[in-house]
Structures are given as C-alpha cells and as structure tokens.
Amino acid sequence: MKKLMVCMSFALMSGWIFLSACNNTEATSKLQEPIVVQTENNTTGQTTGTEAAANAKIKTTDDLLAAFKGETIASAKYAACSKKAEQEGLHQIALLFKAASAAEKIHANNHKVVLEESGTKVGAINPEFTVKSTKENLLDAIRGESYEANTMYPVFLKDADAAGDQMALLTFNYAYKTEKKHRVLYENALAAMEKNNVKALSAVYYVCPTCGNTYESDPASRCGICMTTSEKYVKISSL
C-alpha cells in the first residue's frame, strides 16, 4: 500500500512538473518571439533610414558643387560670347549674352552660399571653354540650357528634396526656372538671326539680383520667381 501511494505521488509530481514546464515553455515562446522580430525590424529600419539620409546629403553637396562649377563657367563663357556677338555687329544678341552671364553669376553665387553655410569649402574655378561664331554660340547655349532645364536641375531638385535640404531646393529652383527662360530667349535670338531680323530683338534686359530671373524690356513689378521688387533689378542696356 505504501509502495502504491509512493508511486502515485511520484506520478502526480512528475505530471505537475511536466505541465509546468510545458506552460513555461509556451509562455516564454509567446513573449520572446514578437520581441525578437520587432527588434530586428526596428534596427533594420533605423539603419536604412540613417544611411539613406546620409547618402542624400552627400549627393546634394555633390550636386551643389557641380552646379556651382557649371554656372561659373557659363557666366564666363556667355560674357565672352557677348563680346563675340558685338564684334559681328549683333548688338542685341550681345546684350542677351551679357544679361545671361549676369544671371548665371547670380546662380553660381547662390550655390556657393548654400555650400559654405553647410560647412563645405568651395575652391576657385578656372573656366575653360571655346568661343565660336555667334550662331554656333547660340546653338551651344540652347543645348546647355535645355540640358539644365530638362535633366540636370530636375535631378538635383529630387536629390535635395530627399535630403530635406530647403536651401539647396531654393537655389536649385531659382536656377531651374531661369534656365527655362534663357532657353526660349536664345531660341528666339537664333530665329531672328536666321531671318536677318536681329534688330527686332530687345535692346534692354533686366536681371533679378536674387534669383537671376531675366526679363526683356518692361519687367513685372515683382519677380515672378522670388518676388523681389523691380527697382532692385539690374538693367542691361549697354556693353
């Protein structure tokens, strides 16, 4: 009898231990599994987000450096093209190139300011370019402005937006909208030249000192890009 009771006690004790172990194992499994998964997901998300932000910032800085260099060269080249047009007796086209040169210099300076505000040092640029005939210079200018308006600045704007860089977005947008206007002005000048009607082109231009926006003849009371008042515009009417 005692032996039977001992066996029953042992069986009950073993069953209790077995059930407790099962319950503990199940509880542990339910608690641990979602914690591990959640930690892995959060860690992955944080790493990806940090890397993406860092990459976007680096890309935007590279874009600003490229834009600064491009606009600096364009400003110097257009100034030289202006002199060439004047030598060929194309005064109105010479004025257009001079106005565009002033606008590109404003873009370059804007890009430089944003770079320096972010702590990036900007080195000196030694512009290298070739001046051809005025017709060829207009064709080159149209190609250059088309590339900036259709490809370069739209990409740069997307990069700056991804980086959350508001100052880069601002300076890129100023240049982007102005280059679209420059392309049209150059196209009109080329058409007038081909029709031997250059004198019908504007003999005065106004350039916004804030964004480089370029107007023929009578400008708006406020810049259509940055809202700068017209009394601050730079007037281009002589070489």
BELLINGI-V366764 format. One record per pair of residues at least 24 apart in sequence whose ideal C-beta (glycine too) atoms are under 10 Angstrom apart, sorted by the first residue. I is the first residue (numbers start at 1). J is the second residue. D is the distance in Angstrom with one decimal. If there is no record, write none. Layout:
# BELLINGI-V366764
i=I j=J d=D
i=I j=J d=D
This chain:
# BELLINGI-V366764
i=52 j=162 d=7.6
i=52 j=163 d=9.5
i=53 j=162 d=8.4
i=53 j=163 d=7.1
i=53 j=164 d=7.7
i=54 j=163 d=9.3
i=55 j=159 d=9.6
i=55 j=162 d=8.6
i=55 j=163 d=8.7
i=56 j=158 d=9.6
i=56 j=159 d=6.4
i=56 j=160 d=8.3
i=56 j=161 d=8.7
i=56 j=162 d=4.2
i=56 j=163 d=3.8
i=56 j=164 d=7.7
i=56 j=165 d=8.2
i=57 j=118 d=8.7
i=57 j=159 d=9.4
i=57 j=160 d=9.7
i=57 j=162 d=9.1
i=57 j=163 d=4.8
i=57 j=164 d=8.6
i=57 j=165 d=7.2
i=57 j=168 d=9.6
i=58 j=159 d=9.7
i=58 j=163 d=8.6
i=59 j=155 d=9.6
i=59 j=156 d=9.0
i=59 j=158 d=9.7
i=59 j=159 d=4.8
i=59 j=160 d=8.8
i=59 j=162 d=7.8
i=59 j=163 d=7.1
i=60 j=114 d=9.3
i=60 j=115 d=10.0
i=60 j=118 d=8.9
i=60 j=156 d=7.7
i=60 j=157 d=10.0
i=60 j=158 d=9.9
i=60 j=159 d=5.1
i=60 j=160 d=5.0
i=60 j=161 d=9.2
i=60 j=162 d=7.9
i=60 j=163 d=4.4
i=60 j=164 d=9.3
i=60 j=165 d=5.2
i=60 j=167 d=9.8
i=60 j=168 d=5.1
i=60 j=169 d=9.1
i=60 j=172 d=9.1
i=61 j=114 d=9.5
i=61 j=115 d=7.1
i=61 j=118 d=6.9
i=61 j=119 d=9.6
i=61 j=120 d=5.8
i=61 j=159 d=9.6
i=61 j=163 d=8.7
i=61 j=165 d=8.9
i=61 j=168 d=8.5
i=62 j=120 d=10.0
i=62 j=156 d=9.6
i=62 j=159 d=8.6
i=63 j=111 d=9.1
i=63 j=152 d=8.6
i=63 j=153 d=9.2
i=63 j=155 d=7.7
i=63 j=156 d=4.3
i=63 j=157 d=9.1
i=63 j=158 d=9.7
i=63 j=159 d=5.4
i=63 j=160 d=7.1
i=63 j=163 d=9.4
i=63 j=165 d=9.6
i=63 j=168 d=7.4
i=63 j=172 d=7.6
i=64 j=110 d=9.7
i=64 j=111 d=5.3
i=64 j=112 d=8.5
i=64 j=114 d=6.0
i=64 j=115 d=5.0
i=64 j=118 d=8.2
i=64 j=120 d=7.5
i=64 j=122 d=8.9
i=64 j=156 d=8.0
i=64 j=159 d=9.6
i=64 j=160 d=8.5
i=64 j=165 d=8.9
i=64 j=167 d=9.4
i=64 j=168 d=6.1
i=64 j=171 d=7.7
i=64 j=172 d=8.3
i=65 j=111 d=8.1
i=65 j=112 d=9.6
i=65 j=115 d=6.8
i=65 j=120 d=7.4
i=65 j=122 d=7.4
i=65 j=123 d=9.2
i=66 j=111 d=9.1
i=66 j=152 d=8.1
i=66 j=156 d=8.1
i=67 j=107 d=7.4
i=67 j=108 d=8.0
i=67 j=110 d=9.2
i=67 j=111 d=4.9
i=67 j=112 d=9.7
i=67 j=114 d=9.5
i=67 j=115 d=9.5
i=67 j=148 d=8.7
i=67 j=152 d=7.6
i=67 j=153 d=7.8
i=67 j=156 d=6.4
i=67 j=168 d=9.2
i=67 j=171 d=7.9
i=67 j=172 d=7.0
i=67 j=175 d=6.8
i=67 j=176 d=10.0
i=68 j=107 d=8.5
i=68 j=108 d=5.5
i=68 j=109 d=8.8
i=68 j=110 d=8.9
i=68 j=111 d=4.1
i=68 j=112 d=5.5
i=68 j=113 d=9.8
i=68 j=114 d=9.0
i=68 j=115 d=6.6
i=68 j=120 d=9.8
i=68 j=122 d=6.3
i=68 j=123 d=9.8
i=68 j=125 d=7.5
i=68 j=171 d=9.5
i=69 j=108 d=8.3
i=69 j=111 d=9.0
i=69 j=122 d=9.3
i=69 j=123 d=9.5
i=69 j=125 d=5.5
i=69 j=127 d=9.0
i=70 j=104 d=8.7
i=70 j=107 d=8.9
i=70 j=108 d=8.3
i=70 j=111 d=9.1
i=70 j=125 d=9.5
i=70 j=144 d=8.5
i=70 j=147 d=9.5
i=70 j=148 d=7.5
i=70 j=152 d=7.7
i=70 j=175 d=9.4
i=71 j=103 d=9.1
i=71 j=104 d=4.8
i=71 j=105 d=7.4
i=71 j=106 d=8.5
i=71 j=107 d=4.3
i=71 j=108 d=3.8
i=71 j=109 d=8.6
i=71 j=110 d=8.6
i=71 j=111 d=6.5
i=71 j=112 d=9.3
i=71 j=125 d=9.5
i=71 j=148 d=8.9
i=71 j=171 d=10.0
i=71 j=175 d=6.9
i=71 j=179 d=9.5
i=71 j=212 d=8.9
i=72 j=104 d=7.8
i=72 j=105 d=7.7
i=72 j=107 d=9.1
i=72 j=108 d=4.5
i=72 j=109 d=9.2
i=72 j=111 d=8.9
i=72 j=112 d=8.7
i=72 j=122 d=9.8
i=72 j=124 d=9.2
i=72 j=125 d=4.4
i=72 j=126 d=9.3
i=72 j=127 d=6.2
i=73 j=104 d=8.6
i=73 j=108 d=8.9
i=73 j=125 d=6.9
i=73 j=126 d=9.2
i=73 j=127 d=4.4
i=73 j=128 d=7.3
i=73 j=129 d=6.1
i=73 j=144 d=9.7
i=74 j=100 d=7.9
i=74 j=101 d=7.8
i=74 j=103 d=9.2
i=74 j=104 d=4.3
i=74 j=105 d=8.8
i=74 j=107 d=8.3
i=74 j=108 d=8.1
i=74 j=127 d=8.6
i=74 j=129 d=8.6
i=74 j=141 d=8.5
i=74 j=144 d=6.7
i=74 j=145 d=8.9
i=74 j=148 d=8.6
i=74 j=179 d=9.4
i=74 j=182 d=9.5
i=75 j=100 d=8.3
i=75 j=101 d=5.0
i=75 j=102 d=7.6
i=75 j=103 d=8.2
i=75 j=104 d=3.9
i=75 j=105 d=4.2
i=75 j=106 d=8.7
i=75 j=107 d=8.1
i=75 j=108 d=6.1
i=75 j=109 d=9.5
i=75 j=125 d=9.9
i=75 j=127 d=8.0
i=75 j=212 d=9.9
i=76 j=101 d=7.6
i=76 j=104 d=8.7
i=76 j=105 d=8.7
i=76 j=108 d=9.8
i=76 j=125 d=8.7
i=76 j=126 d=9.4
i=76 j=127 d=3.9
i=76 j=128 d=9.1
i=76 j=129 d=7.0
i=77 j=101 d=8.0
i=77 j=104 d=8.6
i=77 j=127 d=6.8
i=77 j=128 d=9.3
i=77 j=129 d=4.2
i=77 j=130 d=8.6
i=77 j=131 d=7.3
i=77 j=137 d=8.3
i=77 j=140 d=8.3
i=77 j=141 d=8.5
i=77 j=144 d=8.7
i=78 j=102 d=8.7
i=78 j=103 d=8.7
i=78 j=104 d=6.3
i=78 j=105 d=9.2
i=78 j=129 d=9.5
i=78 j=131 d=10.0
i=78 j=137 d=8.5
i=78 j=141 d=7.2
i=78 j=144 d=9.6
i=78 j=182 d=9.3
i=78 j=186 d=10.0
i=79 j=104 d=9.2
i=79 j=105 d=8.8
i=79 j=127 d=9.6
i=79 j=131 d=10.0
i=80 j=127 d=9.0
i=80 j=129 d=7.3
i=80 j=130 d=9.4
i=80 j=131 d=4.8
i=80 j=137 d=8.7
i=81 j=129 d=9.1
i=81 j=131 d=6.0
i=81 j=132 d=8.7
i=81 j=133 d=9.9
i=81 j=134 d=7.2
i=81 j=136 d=9.6
i=81 j=137 d=4.3
i=81 j=138 d=8.3
i=81 j=140 d=8.4
i=81 j=141 d=7.3
i=82 j=131 d=10.0
i=82 j=134 d=9.6
i=82 j=137 d=9.3
i=82 j=236 d=9.7
i=82 j=239 d=6.7
i=83 j=131 d=8.2
i=83 j=239 d=7.7
i=84 j=131 d=5.3
i=84 j=132 d=8.0
i=84 j=133 d=7.6
i=84 j=134 d=5.9
i=84 j=136 d=9.7
i=84 j=137 d=6.5
i=85 j=131 d=10.0
i=85 j=133 d=9.4
i=85 j=134 d=4.6
i=85 j=135 d=9.8
i=85 j=137 d=7.4
i=85 j=138 d=8.8
i=85 j=189 d=9.1
i=85 j=193 d=9.5
i=85 j=198 d=9.2
i=85 j=239 d=9.4
i=86 j=134 d=9.3
i=86 j=239 d=5.8
i=87 j=134 d=8.7
i=88 j=133 d=7.4
i=88 j=134 d=5.2
i=88 j=135 d=9.2
i=88 j=137 d=10.0
i=88 j=193 d=9.7
i=88 j=198 d=9.8
i=89 j=134 d=9.5
i=89 j=198 d=8.7
i=90 j=134 d=5.4
i=90 j=135 d=9.4
i=90 j=138 d=9.7
i=90 j=189 d=8.6
i=90 j=192 d=9.5
i=90 j=193 d=7.0
i=90 j=198 d=5.4
i=90 j=199 d=9.4
i=90 j=201 d=9.0
i=91 j=198 d=8.0
i=91 j=199 d=8.2
i=91 j=201 d=9.1
i=91 j=203 d=7.4
i=91 j=238 d=9.4
i=91 j=239 d=7.9
i=92 j=189 d=7.6
i=92 j=192 d=7.9
i=92 j=193 d=9.5
i=92 j=197 d=10.0
i=92 j=198 d=5.4
i=92 j=199 d=6.4
i=92 j=200 d=8.1
i=92 j=201 d=3.9
i=92 j=202 d=6.6
i=92 j=203 d=5.8
i=92 j=204 d=9.6
i=92 j=205 d=9.8
i=93 j=134 d=6.0
i=93 j=135 d=9.5
i=93 j=137 d=8.8
i=93 j=138 d=7.3
i=93 j=185 d=9.9
i=93 j=186 d=9.1
i=93 j=189 d=5.1
i=93 j=190 d=8.9
i=93 j=192 d=8.1
i=93 j=193 d=6.8
i=93 j=198 d=6.1
i=93 j=201 d=6.9
i=94 j=134 d=8.4
i=94 j=198 d=9.9
i=94 j=238 d=9.8
i=94 j=239 d=6.0
i=95 j=189 d=9.9
i=95 j=201 d=8.2
i=95 j=202 d=7.5
i=95 j=203 d=6.5
i=95 j=204 d=7.3
i=95 j=205 d=6.1
i=95 j=216 d=9.9
i=95 j=236 d=5.8
i=95 j=237 d=7.1
i=95 j=238 d=7.9
i=95 j=239 d=7.2
i=96 j=138 d=9.0
i=96 j=141 d=9.2
i=96 j=182 d=8.8
i=96 j=185 d=5.9
i=96 j=186 d=7.4
i=96 j=188 d=8.9
i=96 j=189 d=5.6
i=96 j=201 d=7.1
i=96 j=202 d=7.7
i=96 j=205 d=6.7
i=96 j=214 d=8.7
i=96 j=216 d=8.7
i=96 j=236 d=8.7
i=97 j=134 d=8.6
i=97 j=137 d=7.5
i=97 j=138 d=8.8
i=97 j=141 d=7.8
i=97 j=185 d=9.9
i=97 j=186 d=9.0
i=97 j=189 d=8.8
i=97 j=236 d=9.9
i=97 j=239 d=9.7
i=98 j=205 d=7.8
i=98 j=207 d=9.5
i=98 j=236 d=5.5
i=98 j=237 d=9.7
i=98 j=238 d=8.9
i=98 j=239 d=6.3
i=99 j=182 d=9.0
i=99 j=185 d=8.3
i=99 j=202 d=9.3
i=99 j=204 d=9.0
i=99 j=205 d=3.7
i=99 j=206 d=8.0
i=99 j=207 d=5.6
i=99 j=212 d=9.6
i=99 j=214 d=5.4
i=99 j=215 d=8.9
i=99 j=216 d=8.9
i=99 j=234 d=8.4
i=99 j=235 d=9.4
i=99 j=236 d=4.3
i=99 j=237 d=9.6
i=100 j=141 d=7.4
i=100 j=145 d=8.6
i=100 j=178 d=9.1
i=100 j=179 d=9.5
i=100 j=181 d=9.6
i=100 j=182 d=5.4
i=100 j=185 d=7.4
i=100 j=186 d=7.8
i=100 j=205 d=8.5
i=100 j=207 d=8.7
i=100 j=212 d=8.9
i=100 j=214 d=6.7
i=100 j=236 d=9.4
i=101 j=207 d=9.5
i=101 j=236 d=9.2
i=102 j=205 d=8.6
i=102 j=207 d=4.9
i=102 j=208 d=9.9
i=102 j=209 d=8.9
i=102 j=212 d=7.6
i=102 j=214 d=8.3
i=102 j=234 d=6.1
i=102 j=236 d=6.6
i=103 j=174 d=9.7
i=103 j=175 d=8.8
i=103 j=178 d=5.7
i=103 j=179 d=8.8
i=103 j=181 d=8.9
i=103 j=182 d=7.0
i=103 j=205 d=9.1
i=103 j=207 d=5.3
i=103 j=208 d=8.1
i=103 j=209 d=9.7
i=103 j=211 d=8.5
i=103 j=212 d=3.6
i=103 j=213 d=7.5
i=103 j=214 d=5.2
i=103 j=234 d=9.1
i=103 j=236 d=9.7
i=104 j=144 d=10.0
i=104 j=148 d=9.9
i=104 j=175 d=8.4
i=104 j=178 d=8.7
i=104 j=179 d=8.9
i=104 j=182 d=8.5
i=104 j=212 d=7.0
i=105 j=207 d=9.4
i=105 j=212 d=8.1
i=106 j=171 d=9.9
i=106 j=174 d=8.1
i=106 j=175 d=8.8
i=106 j=178 d=8.5
i=106 j=207 d=7.2
i=106 j=208 d=7.7
i=106 j=209 d=6.5
i=106 j=210 d=7.5
i=106 j=211 d=7.0
i=106 j=212 d=4.0
i=106 j=213 d=9.1
i=106 j=214 d=9.9
i=106 j=234 d=8.9
i=107 j=148 d=9.6
i=107 j=153 d=9.9
i=107 j=171 d=7.4
i=107 j=172 d=9.3
i=107 j=174 d=6.7
i=107 j=175 d=4.3
i=107 j=176 d=9.6
i=107 j=178 d=7.0
i=107 j=179 d=8.4
i=107 j=211 d=8.1
i=107 j=212 d=5.2
i=108 j=171 d=9.9
i=108 j=175 d=9.1
i=108 j=212 d=9.4
i=109 j=171 d=9.4
i=109 j=209 d=9.9
i=109 j=212 d=9.4
i=110 j=167 d=9.2
i=110 j=170 d=8.1
i=110 j=171 d=4.2
i=110 j=172 d=9.1
i=110 j=174 d=6.2
i=110 j=175 d=7.4
i=110 j=210 d=8.4
i=110 j=211 d=7.6
i=110 j=212 d=7.9
i=111 j=156 d=9.9
i=111 j=168 d=8.6
i=111 j=171 d=5.5
i=111 j=172 d=8.2
i=111 j=174 d=9.5
i=111 j=175 d=7.7
i=112 j=171 d=9.3
i=113 j=167 d=8.3
i=113 j=171 d=7.7
i=114 j=160 d=9.5
i=114 j=165 d=8.1
i=114 j=166 d=9.8
i=114 j=167 d=4.7
i=114 j=168 d=5.7
i=114 j=169 d=9.7
i=114 j=170 d=7.9
i=114 j=171 d=5.2
i=114 j=172 d=9.0
i=115 j=167 d=9.6
i=115 j=168 d=9.0
i=115 j=171 d=9.4
i=117 j=167 d=6.5
i=117 j=168 d=10.0
i=118 j=165 d=8.0
i=118 j=167 d=7.8
i=118 j=168 d=8.4
i=134 j=189 d=8.9
i=134 j=190 d=9.3
i=134 j=193 d=7.2
i=134 j=198 d=9.4
i=135 j=189 d=9.8
i=135 j=190 d=7.1
i=135 j=193 d=6.2
i=135 j=194 d=8.0
i=137 j=186 d=9.2
i=137 j=190 d=9.8
i=138 j=185 d=10.0
i=138 j=186 d=5.5
i=138 j=187 d=8.4
i=138 j=188 d=10.0
i=138 j=189 d=5.9
i=138 j=190 d=4.5
i=138 j=191 d=9.7
i=138 j=192 d=10.0
i=138 j=193 d=7.0
i=138 j=194 d=9.7
i=139 j=186 d=8.6
i=139 j=190 d=7.0
i=140 j=186 d=9.3
i=141 j=182 d=7.5
i=141 j=183 d=8.2
i=141 j=185 d=9.2
i=141 j=186 d=4.7
i=141 j=187 d=9.5
i=141 j=189 d=8.8
i=141 j=190 d=8.8
i=142 j=182 d=9.1
i=142 j=183 d=6.1
i=142 j=184 d=9.5
i=142 j=185 d=9.7
i=142 j=186 d=4.9
i=142 j=187 d=5.9
i=142 j=189 d=9.3
i=142 j=190 d=6.8
i=143 j=183 d=9.4
i=143 j=186 d=9.6
i=144 j=179 d=8.5
i=144 j=182 d=9.0
i=144 j=183 d=8.8
i=144 j=186 d=9.0
i=145 j=178 d=9.3
i=145 j=179 d=5.0
i=145 j=180 d=7.7
i=145 j=181 d=8.9
i=145 j=182 d=4.8
i=145 j=183 d=3.8
i=145 j=184 d=8.8
i=145 j=185 d=8.8
i=145 j=186 d=6.3
i=145 j=187 d=9.1
i=146 j=179 d=8.6
i=146 j=180 d=9.2
i=146 j=182 d=9.9
i=146 j=183 d=5.7
i=146 j=186 d=9.4
i=146 j=187 d=9.4
i=147 j=179 d=9.0
i=147 j=183 d=9.7
i=148 j=175 d=7.3
i=148 j=176 d=7.4
i=148 j=178 d=9.4
i=148 j=179 d=4.4
i=148 j=180 d=8.7
i=148 j=182 d=8.7
i=148 j=183 d=8.5
i=149 j=175 d=9.3
i=149 j=176 d=6.5
i=149 j=177 d=8.7
i=149 j=178 d=9.1
i=149 j=179 d=4.6
i=149 j=180 d=4.5
i=149 j=181 d=9.1
i=149 j=182 d=8.3
i=149 j=183 d=5.9
i=149 j=184 d=9.8
i=150 j=176 d=10.0
i=150 j=179 d=9.4
i=150 j=180 d=9.0
i=150 j=183 d=9.0
i=152 j=176 d=8.6
i=152 j=179 d=8.7
i=153 j=177 d=8.9
i=153 j=178 d=9.7
i=153 j=179 d=6.7
i=153 j=180 d=9.1
i=170 j=211 d=8.9
i=170 j=226 d=8.7
i=171 j=211 d=8.7
i=173 j=211 d=8.4
i=173 j=225 d=7.8
i=173 j=226 d=9.1
i=174 j=208 d=8.8
i=174 j=210 d=7.5
i=174 j=211 d=3.7
i=174 j=212 d=6.3
i=174 j=213 d=7.8
i=174 j=223 d=9.7
i=174 j=225 d=6.2
i=174 j=226 d=6.5
i=175 j=211 d=7.9
i=175 j=212 d=6.9
i=175 j=225 d=9.9
i=176 j=225 d=9.5
i=177 j=211 d=7.5
i=177 j=212 d=9.1
i=177 j=213 d=7.1
i=177 j=224 d=8.3
i=177 j=225 d=5.0
i=177 j=226 d=9.1
i=178 j=207 d=9.2
i=178 j=208 d=8.4
i=178 j=211 d=6.4
i=178 j=212 d=4.6
i=178 j=213 d=5.4
i=178 j=214 d=6.4
i=178 j=225 d=6.9
i=178 j=226 d=9.9
i=179 j=212 d=8.9
i=179 j=214 d=9.9
i=181 j=212 d=9.4
i=181 j=213 d=7.0
i=181 j=214 d=5.8
i=181 j=215 d=8.5
i=181 j=216 d=9.5
i=181 j=224 d=9.3
i=181 j=225 d=9.0
i=182 j=212 d=8.9
i=182 j=213 d=9.9
i=182 j=214 d=6.5
i=185 j=214 d=6.9
i=185 j=215 d=9.9
i=185 j=216 d=7.3
i=188 j=216 d=9.0
i=202 j=236 d=9.8
i=202 j=237 d=9.6
i=203 j=236 d=9.7
i=203 j=237 d=6.7
i=203 j=238 d=9.3
i=204 j=235 d=6.7
i=204 j=236 d=6.8
i=204 j=237 d=4.3
i=204 j=238 d=9.1
i=205 j=233 d=9.3
i=205 j=234 d=8.8
i=205 j=235 d=7.7
i=205 j=236 d=4.3
i=205 j=237 d=7.6
i=206 j=230 d=7.3
i=206 j=232 d=9.9
i=206 j=233 d=4.2
i=206 j=234 d=7.0
i=206 j=235 d=5.7
i=206 j=236 d=7.2
i=206 j=237 d=9.3
i=207 j=233 d=6.3
i=207 j=234 d=4.5
i=207 j=235 d=8.1
i=207 j=236 d=6.4
i=208 j=232 d=7.5
i=208 j=233 d=5.9
i=208 j=234 d=7.9
i=209 j=233 d=7.0
i=209 j=234 d=5.8
